Amino acid sequence: MLALLAGHWRLFLIRGFIATILGIFVWFWAGVSPFVLAVFFGVYSAVDGIMVMNVAAQSNDIHRVRSLMWEAAARIGVAILAFLMCREMNAASDALLIGTWAVLNGIAEISTGVALRREMSGEWPLPAAGAVSLGIGVLLLVRVHTGAAAIAWLMGIYFIVAGCAFMVLGAHLRRLAPEIARPTIRTPGR
């Protein structure tokens, strides 16, 4: 999986940049409505899911990228729900949708980080983003009747933390990419 991800280090940087910009935007947009939150969340989740699915689909060994496939499927599925339900959204339904997504996303990112740990050091940004996602998801699910402003703040925190984590991981994968692409030469008898 490491070679696959290192070959797509740019996607981690793009994913992180988009998430960070979205987090800042959500934080500073005063009075954001549940409808707008659902649309922004749906667009982010769909684009992110498609990027993850693209990386996973390029693997020859589907068993090694199973966690990526689950992550992509969860993101795309929740994006579809957000688009289908966005006209009916209120703060409570936003909290349920985003909280459920955050829990599933957190589990997927942590499991992908654990899989990466077997192949590299410095994989910590992905499970760290997963832990933040899991924590925010549980908080939203426990406090469903949180207002739109509080949901926006929590989404902003997640997007900024996850965005920074993805950019750090992308930079780390970029440094590893030349080493991984270089064939190793084994000396007989050693």
C-alpha positions as CSV (number, residue, x, y, z in Angstrom):
1,M,0.0,0.0,0.0
2,L,2.9,2.4,0.7
3,A,4.1,2.3,-2.9
4,L,0.6,3.1,-4.1
5,L,0.1,6.0,-1.7
6,A,3.6,7.4,-2.2
7,G,2.9,7.4,-6.0
8,H,-0.1,9.6,-5.3
9,W,1.4,12.0,-2.7
10,R,0.0,15.0,-4.6
11,L,-3.6,13.8,-3.9
12,F,-2.9,14.0,-0.2
13,L,-1.6,17.6,-0.6
14,I,-4.6,18.6,-2.7
15,R,-7.0,16.8,-0.3
16,G,-5.4,18.6,2.7
17,F,-5.4,22.0,1.0
18,I,-9.1,21.7,0.1
19,A,-10.0,20.5,3.6
20,T,-8.1,23.4,5.2
21,I,-9.6,26.0,3.0
22,L,-13.1,24.6,3.6
23,G,-12.5,24.6,7.4
24,I,-11.4,28.2,7.4
25,F,-14.3,29.1,5.2
26,V,-16.9,27.4,7.4
27,W,-15.4,29.0,10.5
28,F,-15.6,32.5,9.2
29,W,-18.9,32.4,7.5
30,A,-21.2,33.8,10.1
31,G,-24.7,32.4,10.2
32,V,-24.1,29.5,7.9
33,S,-27.4,27.6,7.4
34,P,-27.9,23.8,7.8
35,F,-28.6,23.6,4.0
36,V,-25.3,25.3,3.1
37,L,-23.5,23.1,5.6
38,A,-25.0,20.0,4.0
39,V,-24.1,21.2,0.5
40,F,-20.5,22.1,1.4
41,F,-20.1,18.8,3.4
42,G,-21.6,16.8,0.5
43,V,-19.3,18.4,-2.1
44,Y,-16.2,17.9,0.1
45,S,-17.1,14.3,0.9
46,A,-17.8,13.4,-2.7
47,V,-14.6,14.9,-4.1
48,D,-12.6,13.4,-1.3
49,G,-14.2,10.0,-1.8
50,I,-13.6,10.0,-5.5
51,M,-9.9,10.9,-4.9
52,V,-9.5,8.0,-2.5
53,M,-11.3,5.6,-4.8
54,N,-9.1,6.6,-7.6
55,V,-6.0,5.8,-5.6
56,A,-7.4,2.5,-4.4
57,A,-8.6,1.4,-7.9
58,Q,-5.1,1.6,-9.2
59,S,-3.9,-1.2,-6.9
60,N,-3.4,-4.7,-8.3
61,D,-4.0,-6.2,-4.8
62,I,-7.5,-5.3,-3.6
63,H,-6.9,-7.0,-0.2
64,R,-4.1,-4.5,0.6
65,V,-6.3,-1.4,-0.1
66,R,-9.5,-2.7,1.5
67,S,-9.4,0.1,4.1
68,L,-9.1,2.7,1.4
69,M,-12.0,1.3,-0.5
70,W,-14.2,1.4,2.7
71,E,-13.1,5.0,3.3
72,A,-14.0,6.0,-0.2
73,A,-17.3,4.2,-0.1
74,A,-18.3,5.8,3.2
75,R,-17.4,9.3,1.9
76,I,-19.3,8.9,-1.4
77,G,-22.3,7.3,0.3
78,V,-22.6,10.0,2.8
79,A,-22.2,12.6,0.1
80,I,-25.1,11.1,-1.8
81,L,-27.2,11.2,1.4
82,A,-26.3,14.8,1.9
83,F,-27.3,15.8,-1.6
84,L,-30.5,13.8,-1.4
85,M,-31.5,15.3,1.9
86,C,-30.0,18.8,1.7
87,R,-33.4,20.5,1.2
88,E,-34.8,18.9,4.3
89,M,-31.8,19.5,6.5
90,N,-31.9,21.2,9.9
91,A,-29.3,21.4,12.5
92,A,-30.2,18.0,14.1
93,S,-30.1,16.2,10.8
94,D,-26.8,17.8,9.9
95,A,-25.4,16.6,13.3
96,L,-26.7,13.1,12.6
97,L,-25.3,12.9,9.1
98,I,-22.0,14.6,9.8
99,G,-21.6,12.7,13.1
100,T,-22.2,9.3,11.4
101,W,-19.8,10.2,8.6
102,A,-17.2,11.4,11.1
103,V,-17.3,8.1,13.0
104,L,-17.1,6.0,9.9
105,N,-14.4,8.2,8.5
106,G,-12.4,8.1,11.7
107,I,-12.5,4.3,11.8
108,A,-11.4,4.1,8.2
109,E,-8.5,6.6,8.6
110,I,-7.3,4.8,11.8
111,S,-7.4,1.4,10.0
112,T,-5.5,2.8,7.0
113,G,-3.0,4.3,9.4
114,V,-2.5,1.0,11.1
115,A,-2.0,-0.7,7.7
116,L,0.6,1.9,6.8
117,R,2.4,1.5,10.1
118,R,3.4,-2.0,8.9
119,E,5.2,-0.4,5.9
120,M,6.6,3.0,7.1
121,S,7.3,5.2,10.0
122,G,5.8,8.7,10.1
123,E,2.2,7.5,9.3
124,W,0.9,9.3,12.4
125,P,-1.0,12.1,10.6
126,L,-3.6,9.8,9.2
127,P,-4.6,8.0,12.5
128,A,-4.4,11.4,14.2
129,A,-6.9,12.8,11.8
130,G,-9.0,9.7,12.3
131,A,-9.0,10.1,16.0
132,V,-10.1,13.7,15.7
133,S,-12.8,12.7,13.3
134,L,-14.0,9.9,15.6
135,G,-14.1,12.3,18.6
136,I,-16.0,14.9,16.7
137,G,-18.4,12.3,15.3
138,V,-19.2,10.9,18.8
139,L,-19.6,14.5,20.1
140,L,-22.1,15.3,17.4
141,L,-24.0,12.1,17.8
142,V,-24.3,12.5,21.6
143,R,-25.3,16.2,21.3
144,V,-27.6,15.9,18.3
145,H,-29.5,19.1,19.1
146,T,-26.4,21.2,18.7
147,G,-27.0,24.4,16.7
148,A,-25.7,25.0,13.2
149,A,-23.1,27.4,14.5
150,A,-21.6,24.7,16.8
151,I,-21.7,22.1,14.0
152,A,-19.9,24.6,11.7
153,W,-17.2,25.1,14.4
154,L,-16.7,21.4,14.9
155,M,-16.6,20.8,11.1
156,G,-14.1,23.6,10.8
157,I,-11.9,22.0,13.5
158,Y,-12.0,18.7,11.8
159,F,-11.4,20.1,8.3
160,I,-8.4,22.2,9.5
161,V,-6.8,19.4,11.5
162,A,-7.4,16.7,8.8
163,G,-6.3,19.1,6.1
164,C,-3.0,19.8,7.9
165,A,-2.5,16.1,8.7
166,F,-3.1,15.2,5.0
167,M,-0.6,17.8,3.9
168,V,2.0,16.5,6.3
169,L,1.4,13.0,5.2
170,G,1.6,14.0,1.6
171,A,5.0,15.8,2.2
172,H,6.3,12.7,4.0
173,L,5.1,10.4,1.1
174,R,6.7,12.8,-1.4
175,R,10.1,12.3,0.4
176,L,9.6,8.5,0.4
177,A,8.5,8.3,-3.3
178,P,12.0,8.3,-4.9
179,E,13.2,5.6,-2.4
180,I,10.2,3.4,-3.1
181,A,10.5,3.8,-6.9
182,R,14.2,2.9,-6.8
183,P,14.6,-0.9,-7.3
184,T,16.6,-2.6,-4.5
185,I,19.6,-4.6,-5.6
186,R,20.2,-7.8,-3.6
187,T,23.6,-9.1,-3.4
188,P,23.8,-12.9,-3.5
189,G,24.8,-14.5,-0.2
190,R,23.8,-11.5,2.0
